[in-house]
Amino acid sequence: MTKERIIRYLAPVPPVVRQLILDDLSSLEPGAAAVLGRFFCAMQRHGGPGDAPGPEPFIEAAKSESTLATLLRTLARYAPGVSTAAGRELRKSYYRLRSGAGAAPRAIPARPASLAGPENWPVSWRQMWPALRSSRIRDRSKQRYFASISGCADMLPRLDLPPGVTADSPGYFVGITLGDAFISTGVRARTASGYLDGLVALMRAGEMEETTLNGLRSARDHFKALGRASGKLKTSRIRHLMERGGFEYIIQTVCRLRDEIDDLPDHAARTERLRLTVTVLMLLVNKPARCGDIAEWRFGRELCRHPTGEWRLDWCQGKTNIDTGAGLLWPETCAVLDELVLRGRPSRLVELEYQKHVGLNFLSGTVDARSAKWASELVRDAIGIPAHDLRTLAADYLRLHDPQTAASVIQSHLGHGTRQAGEEYRALADGDAAAAAWRRIREEIARQGVDG
């Protein structure tokens, strides 16, 4: 293409941008001048802020995915002051048209708690399932039990049961054999006990003979005890994180990721992922929630922004059905939420953009929720541990700061519904309080000895 033709295409382009392109013609992509000219023509027709165009100029200028990609790259190179956030949304719509390639991961439907047990369940299990399915427990618990029972059923062909022993009435022997089979596949003892817990629930609902049921319970408790004896993998992860600085390291990671965002174009997929990562990390530092709850948070419902610029977080916990919240969030957390809503647009537009997001899931940007594990994947990619570990880290900080009040504060901060739910944290806090008291007594005895 001749220089004269390029100049004609660039006539609607701002002079500064046009000159940058003319000084760099050897690097100009094919078609870039034409699509850029159409884009700025459309911007003039539609009006609006020149540094934050809406979707219309992108739609009118780029009629194909490849043309849009050329436009976005050209704007990022020669007009970095023009936000390409709206172009990112158009690009995602092109991704969805390509058979879902690159589309945002959606929540994976839970395995259905069907009316009858699957065909691979033993007949007696299938007959007991309607009683468990109709019991007065949460649907989420039923789904968890269903998955655990199905896992046990899938494992039955691996078992080498002696003559006369069947899985129709699983007692201690079948429970131990099942647990060992799970462990042989690489499953941890604590997880094996979880599988057996589903089977215990099924047998209890089906009114299994008490002696057999108690034997199955003993098998489950055996693997639970093995799990406790071997310690949690989480313990070593938390220790490693503490060695790197704990929450200070997390904040340093947030700062590093924000610097990386500043160096990326607004329309880049990595930019979007990093913004979400930063937001999830700051929310977890502010108030460590469960991943299942995080996946459901929406703008204007759980996450609310006041016109003064303050954000508030309140929600009902899915696990306990108890309301909790962080109240007004920290200024640093409010700042990253503003950045998430703006997606690279000028800060003066934050309230307008927030209103556009009201009712949308904060992770997906749509009315649909992400997978419950997706937020944890973001955290693991950033700092090397799952999101749930930050709840334990927060408890450790509270316990070490003031062991006298830590147990109650941890229960409130982590949203435990009962004292029993946080019994492990409570025991650690009580131990720390006793140790602190003993140190004070020892110091007092030492002082008396010196004075004497």
Secondary structure, DSSP 8 states (H G I E B T S, - for coil): --HHHHHHHTTTS-HHHHHHHHTTGGG--TTHHHHHHHHHHHHHHH-S-TTS--HHHHHHH--SHHHHHHHHHHHHHH-TTS--HHHHHHHHHHHHHTTTTT------------SS--TTS-HHHHHHHHHHHTSSS-HHHHHHHHHHHHHHHHHGGG----TT--SSS--HHHHHHHHHHHHHTT--HHHHHHHHHHHHHHHHHTT--HHHHHHHHHHHHHHHHHHHHH--HHHHHHHHHHHHTTHHHHHHHHHHHHHHHHTS-TT-HHHHHHHHHHHHHHHHHHS---HHHHTT-BBTTTEEE-TTS-EEEEEE-TTT--EEEEEE--HHHHHHHHHHHHTTS-GGGHHHHHHHHTTSBTTTSSSS---TTHHHHHHHHHHSS-TTHHHHHHHHHHHHH-HHHHHHHHHHHHT-SSTGGGHHHHHHHHHHHHHHHHHHHHHHHHHHHHH-
